[in-house]
Amino acid sequence: MLLVAKSAFAAAPHQDMQRLAALAGQLRGAKTVRFAFTEQGTPSLREALFELIDEDVGNVLLVPLMLPLEPSFHNWLTKTLKRWRAADPRPWPSLSIAANPTSSDLMARLLEDLVETAQELDLSPSLRPATEGSLVPAQKRRVLVCQGGPCNSAGADVIWGHLRNQQERQKLRVTGEGTMTAKSTCLGPCNLAPVMQVFPEGTYYGGVTEEAVDRIVAEHLLGGCVVDDFAYHPTGRKQRLRNLSE
């Protein structure tokens, strides 16, 4: 069983997921229970799934814990899993996915239990002194990851998560010229989804995969060279995704 959440930045959410995994481990038939994140946070969905494949498990049940669950979730997840499987020669387990958490008849009971935990909020004026000012970032590079509809349907969430995890692992904010990353509304070339744009050059990258992110980090963000295999330049004409296997 693989519990799937969206993202986690601090220790507390990871501890929450560990507690949920421990509870799930008590369920009948749950021999192995892990958790993963589709966006920022470790382990990523890809890392956790590949670890289970390394362990030769026969069946994996994905349990999404996100509320609300976007209608596009199943679509981009299926496309992403197909892409990962096509690039991985190992035998894969059978995969299944649990329903949207809100579809459970136990949701009313859960809400009732949560109501019992209510605590009053303290909205009295803060007596703390004014916060200090902020430094303007010195980083020269910016990476935008498109979050428009077509890009989300193509799995932009997992691409964003992989980029953010690499940013943390490789300390990209303070390495080389320094890199900041951000989500963006539609970047324009929707048929090239998922799309990233790297500044200051303004380079568009389309059909972005985890491997593409790794190359863009190494060759463009740190090496200063555009990765032409994934780059799409303004031509004044419509462009389609290139098939890199050709």
N, C-alpha and C positions, 0 to 999 in steps of 0.2 A: 504494500500500500504506500502510495506517495501522496502526502498532503501538500497541496499547492496553494500558496499565498501569493500576494502581489509583490510586496517589497518590505524590507526591514533595514533600518539604518543603525539602530542602537541595540544594546545587549538585551533589553527587556523583551522586545518582540521575538527574538531568537529563543529566549527562555520560554515564552508562551508557546511557541511551536514545539519545543521539546516536551512541554507538559502535554500538549495535544497528542503528540506522537506516542508518548507513554500511555495515555488513555486508549488510543487506538490499538496499541499493542495488546490490550486485554480482550479485544474482540475475537470472537471465534473465527479461526481461519487466517488471522493476520499474523503470518510468520515473521515478516520483516516490515517495519514501518519507518519511513523516512519523511523528511519534509524538504521543500524547495520553493524558490521564488521565481516568478516569471519576469520581474523587473530587477531592480537593484537589490542585492543581498546574496549571501552565499549560504549554502550551495545554490547555484542557479538550477533551473529545471533541467537544463542539458547536462550539467555535471552530475546531478543526483541520478538521473535516468541512466546515463552512461555507466555510472558506478554499479547500478543494479544489473546492467547488461554484463559487466565484467564478472559479476557474481553468478551468472548463468541462471537467474531466476526465470521461471516459466511463465508467470503471469504478473502483470502490474496493473493495479487499479489506481487511477488518478482521481483524487478527491479535491475538487476546487472549493476553497473556503472563502472566496471573495463575495462581498455583498455591496452593492448589487452586482450581479454577473452580467456583463455586457452581452448582448445578443451575438456579437461577432466573435466571442471567446472560442466557441467550438470550431468555428471556421478557420481562424488563424492558427489555432493549436493543431488542428488536423493537418493543415498545409505545412506547418513547421515540422511536425513529427515525420511526415512523408519525406521532407527535404533531408532531415537528419538520417533517416533510415536509408535513403538512396545513396548517401555518401559513406555509409558505414557497412563494411563487408561482414561484420559479425552476425551470428544468428540473433534475432531479436525475440523477446518474449511477446506473448499476445498482450495487447493493451485494451483497457476498457476505462470508462469514465463515469463517475457518479453524477447524479442529477444536481441541478441548482439547489443550494441549501434552502432557499425559500420555499421549495416544493415539499419539504418535509412536514408531515402532520405534527411533528414535535416542536415546530417553530413557536406556536402559541405558548407552550409550556416553557420554552427557553426565554421568551419575552417576559413571562410572568416571573420567572426566577430573577431576571435582570432588574425588574422593577423593585424587587425586594432589596436590592443592593444600593438603591439610590442614596446619594449624599448631597446635602445642600452645598451650593457653590458660594464661595466668599467673593462678593463683588464690591467690597469696600475699597475706597481709594488706596492706591499703593503709596507707601511712605518711602519707598526706595528712591535714592537719588537718580537723576537722569542718567541714562546709559551713555557710555563713551561713544565717540565717533567711530566711523568705519574707514578702513583703508580701501582705496580704489584698487581693484585687482591689477596687477602688473602683467598678467598673462596676455600674450599677443594673439593666441589662436582661439577660435571658437568653433565648436562643432554643434550643429543643429540636427536633431533627429525628428523627422516628420511624424506627426501624430494625426494626420488627416485620415479620412475614412479608408481609402484604398491601402494606405500604408499600414494602418492598424489591422486590416484584413489580411495583409501579407506578413504579419508577425512582427511589426515594429516594436512591440513591447519587449520581446526577447532580445532584439538587436540593441535597444536602449539599455537593457539590463546588462548585456555583455560589455557594452562600451563603458558603462559606469563602473562595473567591476574591474575592468582593465585599467580605468583611470585611477582607481584606488590602489590596485596591485602595483602598478608601475609609477605611481606618484606623478602623474602627468601634469598636475598643476605646477609643480616646481621642477620638472624635468624639461630640458631643451628650452624652447621659447615660452613654455607654459601653456597649458590648454584648459579651457573651461568648456563644459558641455551643458546643453539645455534641450528640452523638448520644444517643438515648434508646431504651430498650426500649419496648414497645407503649404508646402514649399513649391508646388506647381506641377512638376512632371509626374502626374499620378500613375501613368502606365509604366513607370520605371520603379514602382514600389518594391520593397521599402527604400526610402530615399534619405540620404544624409547630405549635408552641405558643410564644407570646411572653409573657414575664413582664416586669414584675410584674402585668400585667392578667390573665394566664392565658388570653389569647385563642387559640382554636383556628383554624387555617387549614387548609382542605382542598382537594384537587385542585390542589396547589401546582405551578406551573410556574416556569421561569426568569423569565418576565415578572412572575409573582406575587411572586417573591422580590425583584425589583428595586423593585416598588411598596411592598412591606412594609418594605424598607430605607428608602426615601425618605420614605414617608408615616407609618409607625408608629415604626420605630426612631429615625429622625431628626426626624420631624415630630410625633410623639405622637398621631397619629390612626389609629384602627383602619381597616383596608382592608375595608370591608363586602362588596365583591365576592367576597372569598375567605374571609371570616370566618364561623364557625359558632358560635352561642351556645347554652348549655344551655337546652333547652326542656322536658325531661322526655319528649320523643317522639323516635322515630327520624327521622333526616334523611338525605336523599339528596343527592348532588352536584348543584349547580345547573348548568344549561347556560347559560353566560354569553352565548352567541350568540343566545339567544331574546329 
